[in-house]
Amino acid sequence: MSIHRYGVIMAGGRGTRFWPKSRRSRAKQVLRLFGERSLIQQAVDRLRGVIPAENVWVITNEFLQAEIRKQLPEIPARQVIAEPSQRNTAPCIALAAHILAAADPAAVMGVFPADHLILNDVRFRKYVRAAFQAAERTSVVVLGVQPRWPETGYGYIEFPKNVTAGDIDAQPVLAFREKPDAETARRFVAGGNFYWNAGMFFWRAATVLELMRRHQPKTATLLAGLPPLTARNFAAKLADVYPLCEDISVDYAILEKAEAVAGIALDDIGWNDVGSWEAVYDLAKKDRDANASRGELIAEDSRGNYVDANKPVALLGVENLVIVDTEEALLVASRSRVQEVGKIVKVLDRQHREDLL
């Protein structure tokens, strides 16, 4: 393991589509949706053997900082940093780059979401090692996931026509494609050289800062004025300047403008962005009527339902529902509309229902 390689885990999201389980202080990334380890714990576990724990950094928010520090005792507490406000992924990654470059001018950083699921950790680590090696030679490296269906909810990475899934050699990226309509998504999958953009990036910290200076000068200038992380006024200064940074994703801000971007075309590593309760249902063990449950379920003439409750639940004559019960709230939704659960959270925001947020 190179001492100059660092993992930056982005963990600042609210996970609103997983309400009522996901709340400000118990958001999706710290929930145990699959097994006994939370999503962020699994994200750190996957990097073992590639990046030492002392080289892992987490960028989160003030509501989750304490819980993440508790869940990840192997990571130094000062390396779990809270954003003062949500400003999307470009300021988040630039902040991490600023901190790392100040401590280690040779730092090479891999950026990983905290709330995705990867079932084949061994193969994933192979690709991460290859991506770090490529990033040490070139400017920017991205990971593309071989599509399993024509998904309209993901962005795509366009590789050369001769790309081979599973080849660890980085290939030139021809273009980044926005989320397509259904017909375009089918064409992308049929073409064989379009891969899902998994939101994992590898680059030198100095490269991130240079790209920010070139394409996001306001945010770059604001972050450049921060004192060292060890300074007593770091948190106060960050609270002053961070809300002034442009609210923009790293893809739009710098990635799509960068030159000589390379990518590694992954084969099937069991990747899932766990975007809604539907993803949890898809991955869950089901009975003969395609019902899935995290607790005791009595189902009569009921099919295709997902239940998460701490008490026995009886279903009679219902189909394709998601039922999630917590001490404070109960969600009952059609499985076909669970992508819209975030609308409930927006209503609660407008009503200032802090007790349910």
N, C-alpha and C positions, 0 to 999 in steps of 0.2 A: 504494500500500500504506500503510495507516494504521500509524503507529508504535506505536499502542496495541493492535494485534492480535497475539496470540501463539498459537503452536501447541504443544500439549502432547501428546507421543506416549507412550503407555503401553506399556512394553516389559519388564515384569517377569515374564512368564509363563515356565514351563519347557518348554512345548510337548511334553508327555509322549507325546501320540499320534503324534509323529513320531520316537520312538525307533526305531532306534539312531542315526539321523543327529542328532537333537536331543538335546543333553546340557546339563548345567548351564552349561558355559562356551561352548557352541555351540548355543544354543537356536534354535527354529524361526525367530524373527524375524531372526536374523543369517545364516540359510542362503540360498543361491541356489537356490531351488526352481524359479524361472521366469526364465530369461535369466541375464545376467551380473551383475545387481544383486540384493543380498539384499532380503528383504521390508522391512526397516526402511529401507534406502536408497531403495527405491521409495516408501515412505511419505513420506519427506522430499522426494524429487523431485516428488511430486504437489503439494506446497505452494508450489513455486517460482512467483513471480509473484503470489502471494497473501500470503505471509508471508515476510519476509526471514530469512535463515539465522540472523542474530543474535537473532531473536525466537522461535526454536524451542528447546524444552526437551524432554528425554527423562527419564522416570522409569523406572529399570530395577532391577537387583539387582547385588550385589557380584560375582557370577560373570561377568556380561556387560558390566559398565561399561567395562573396558579395551578389549574387542573393539568395542563400539559407538563409543567415542571414536576408535578406529582407522578404522572404516568411515565415520565422519561427520566428517572433518577440518574441514568448513566450519562446524560448530557449536562454539562455545566449549566447551572441556573442562569448565568448571565448571557448564555447563548440562546435563550428563549426570550425573544424580544417582542414587545407589544407595539403594534402600530397605533398611534393616537386616533386615527380615523381610517376608514376604508377608502383607498385611492386606487384600487385595481392592481394588476400584477406588475406594471412597469415600475412604479415607485417602490413597490415591495422588493423587487429584484435589484433595483438600483441601490436601495438602502443596504441590502446584504453585500453587494459588490463594494460599496464605499467602505463598509466595516472591514471586509476581508482584505481589500487592497491596502488599507492602512496598516494592517497587522502583518500581511505577507504579500509583498508586491508580485510574487510569482504564483499567487493563488489561482487555481482553476476550479470553477464551481459547477456542480451539477444541480439543476433546479427540479424539484419533484413536488407534485401535489400531495397533500396530506390525506386525502380522502378517496383515493382510488384503490381498487382491489386488483392484485396480480396473483394468480394461482400458481404459476411456475417460477418460483424465486430463483432457482438455479440458472435457468436460461436468462432471466432478467439480469442477473448479476454479470453474466457473460457480455451482454450488450452494453451494460453500464461501463464495464472496464474498457471495452472497445471505444465507446463514445468519449471517455476521458482521454484515451490515447490519441484519438483523432482531434480533439479540442486542443491538445498540446501542440499539434502540428498546424491547425488551421484556425479560422476565426470563430465560427459558430457551428455547432452540431446539434441536430434535433433527432428525436426518435419518432419513427412512424410505425403505427400498428396496422398489420395486415387486416383489411376490413372483412368482417364475417357476414355482412349484409349491407345493402345500400342505405346507410344511415344519413338522414338529413339534419341531424342535430349536432354533427361534428364538422370542424374544418378538416380539409384534406391537404396532404403534402404530395406534390407531383414530382416523381422520380423519373429518370430516363427509362425508355421503353424496355431496356434489357435488365432491369432490376430483378434481383432474385431474393425472395423472402428468406430471411435467416442468414444472409451474408453479412458477416461482421465488418466488412470493409465499408467505410463511409462513401456514399455516392453523392454527386452534386444534386442539390435541390433545384429543380427548374422553376417552381412557383409554389406559393401558398394559395390555396383555394378556399373561399369563404364557404359557409354552410350552404349546400346546394339544394335545389328543389329535387323532388323525387326522381324525375327523369334524368337529371344530371347525375345524381348519386348512382343510379343504375349504370350509367355510362362510365362513371369513374371506376366502379367495381369491375365491370366487364373489361375495361382497359388493362387492368392488372398492374398499373404503375402508379396508382393513387392510393395513398395510405392515410389512415386516420391520424390527425395531429393529437398526440397524447399529452401535450403540454409539459414535456420534459426537454430541457435545454442544457447544453454544456458549452462553456466558454470561459476564457480567462476573465477574472474580475476587472482587469484593466480594459479589456475589450468592451465589456458592458458599459463602463464609465465613458469610454471614448464614443461609443454609439449614442449614449445619452447626451453627451455634449454636442454631438453633431445634429441629432434629430429632436431632442427634447431639452433645449438649453435652459429653460426656466427651472425644470425639476433638477437638472444636473447642478445648476448654480446653487439652488436651495440646499441640496444635500451636501455639496462640497463645503458649505460653511459650517457644517456640524463639528462640534468638538470631538475628541477621541471618545470611544465607547467607555473608557475608564474614567472619564471626567465626571465630576459630581453634577455638572449641569447638563449632561448629555440628554437625559429624559426630558427636561424642561425645554431645551432648545428644539428637540425633535417635535415636541408637542406644538411649538410655535410654527415651525416651517412645514411640517408634513402635510397639514390640511391645505396648504397652498400649492402642493404638487398637482400636476394635471392628472385627472382621473381617466386613465387609459390603460388598455391591456398591453402587455409587452409585445404581442404580435403586431398590433397596429403601430405602436410607438417606435420600435426599432428592428424587430426581427424581419419583417417584410421589406425593410429598407437596407438591410445588411448585404454586403457583397460576399461572394464565395461561401454561401451557406452549404453545408454538407449534411447528409442525413443517413441514418442506418435504418434499413427496412426490416422490421422485426417480423418473425413468423408468429404463430399463435402462442402467447405467453399467458393466456387466460386473463387478459386485461379487461377491466370494466370500470367505467368512471362512476358507477354507483350513483346515477343521477336522480333516482327517485325510488319510492317504495316498489315500483314495478321491477327494478333491477334486483332488489332483495328477494322478491317473489321468484323471479326467474332462477336465481341461484339456490333457492331453498329446496330441501327435500319435500316431496309431495306425496299425498296418499293416492289411492286409486282413482279418486275423483278430482285430482289436481288441486286439492286444498293443501295449504302450507301453514304451519303455526309454530310460534316460539313458546307456546304453553299448551295446556291441555285443551283439546278441541273435540267437541261432540258435533258431528256434522251429519245431518239427515237431509237427503235430497238437495244437497248443496254442492256447487262445483266451482273450481277456479278461484277460491278465496284465499286471502292472506290475513292472518291474525297474529298480533303481537300484544299479549296481555299477561298480567300476573295472576289471573284468576281463570278458572274454567270458563270457556266460551261455548255456547251452543248455537248452532246455525240451523235454520230450517227454511228450505225452499229459496235460498238466495244464491246468486252467482256473481262471480267476478268482482268481489268487494275487497277493499283493504280496510281493516279494522285495527286501530292502534290505540291502546288504552294506557293512560298514565294516571298518576294520582290527581293531576290538575285538570286534565282534559281528555276527551275521547274524540278520535277521528273516525268517521265512516265515509268512505269515498269509493266511487267507481274506479276499478283498476285502470280503465281507459282514460281517466282524467287526473291521475295522481301527479302528473307533471305540473298541474295547476295548484297544488297544495300551497305554494308560496303566496297565492292570492289571499288565503286565509290570514297569513302573517301580515300582509299589507293592511288588511282590514283591522287587525289587532293593533298595528302601529298607529293607524289613524284614530283609533279609539283610546290610545294611550293605555292599553292593557298590559302594563309592565309585569303583572302577575302571571301572564300567559306568554310572555316573550322571553 
